[in-house]
Amino acid sequence: MKNIVLLVLVLSFCYVNGQQKTDSVALPFAIAKEKQLSEEDLKNKKEGLYFTGVPDISSDPVNGFGYGAEGSIYFNGKQSDPFFKYTPYRAKLDVAMFNTTREQRELMLRLDVPYVFDTKWRFRAEAGYESNPNLLYFGITEQSLRGLSYYPNGDVSQAPVNNASYSDYDNNLDDNNKFYNTYIKKEYILNVSLEHSFMEGRLRTLFGFEFANVGISTFGGNNLLQNENAVSPLLGMGKNNVGIFQTGLIYDTRDLETDPNQGIFAELTNELSLQAFGSAFNFNKTFFHANMYQKVLPSLFKKVVFASRFGYGYTAGAAPFFEYQDQWSSEGSIEGLGGAHTLRGFKQGRFLGRAMNFNNLELRCRFAQGHLFNQHIAFSGVPFMDIGGVWDEVKNSFSFNNYRFSQGLGLRIAWNVNTILRFDYAVSKEDRQFFFNFGHTF
């Protein structure tokens, strides 16, 4: 609670300080015109301080029935503030609290202050705790790409069922094997970063530091992670500290970061972990990430946006196995391959390897909008396709045989421009999944 109060005080100070300096004053430095919000978004953007929040209710076969709450406190400033036209908000504090019937628990705080104190600096901070006894592990090599297989009713005398659906595979695990692909993770994390803008806000440099305390354990019985560790010790087992120095270069011409109509977001980030930083491991992770947004037939449609994403990451050195799935973006970690943010038709962490590529295509079609209780609400239908793969080495990257595909249909509800409620139903040859999250996939 003390940390929450402290963050709110910092947020309020940044906001009030900025307001006093910028009311009815010109921008203190130039910002590219293409980053200005559209007329429609400006019309629907609220002034001042406001709160958005919804119950976080979900259900899936891995984590069970989930309940909690997610919300954001926005500090938008006044229309007389010259930054009002160029930023989604002057400052934002996100709070997430979540629990499930299968004992997944999460508490997360995120603070974001663009142009802090009316300078070219942007400050971000994240602090949280997560306990999850339902994480899945299928290996950290290309072998994880193999289809699921099982013996009917655990009877090895029968012919195995290959390329099974996840539900059939999971339902055929007996009591001794029911945790075969499952492990437990408990993590405390703190991440702080600063960005400085150049080229009228189009280009930003970044540096930051992350410190995490991560505990990994397994259940009894037959367990893949435990078995692999017994044959050859697997980095990351037990409790370890991970210290990471982060750097990045970002090119950003989006008009509205939270719900872009047009523009490009591209970044090259690097995470270096050394024992000199208080880490138990020495490794390096590089990630390239590019998103493109383009309005489709704007003369006919008020808001139809084609959105595409390309992501490629490589993990070098002696990294713990849980770092393979974490691709670090300046806007937050992207965990894959599989799950709500990469390959939506497969379970989270279904495929892992040193080299990872994912690609997403979405057509965001707004079909209705209006006001409810003085809140602006807009609805969009989103057909999508996801493509991704993993490789053991960079030289083999993009081999077509390593790709997996999924597709689906989503609904987006934009609440006062900045808060996006995302509902996605995804299908693959292995699984069917439904997701409810805050924010676009990318």
Secondary structure, DSSP 8 states (H G I E B T S, - for coil): -HHHHHHHHHHHHHHHHHHHHHTT---SS---GGGS--HHHHHH---SEEEEEEE--EEETTTEEEEEEEEEEEE---TTSGGGGT-S-SEEEEEEEEEETT--EEEEEEEEETTGGGSSEEEEEEEEEEEEEEEE---SSGGGGS-EEE-GGG-TTS--EEEE-HHHHHHT--TTTTTTTEEEEEEEEEEEEEEEEEGGGTEEEEEEEEEEEEEEE--SSS-HHHHHHHHS--TT-EEEEEEEEEEEEEEE--S-TTS-SSEEEEEEEEEEE-GGGT-S-EEEEEEEEEEEEEES-TTT-SSEEEEEEEEEEEEEEE--GGGTTEEEETTEEEE-SSSTTS-TTS-TT-S--SEEEEEEEEEEEEEEEEEETTEEEEEEEEEEEEEEEEESSGGGTT-GGGEEEEEEEEEEEEETTTEEEEEEEEE-SS-EEEEEEES---
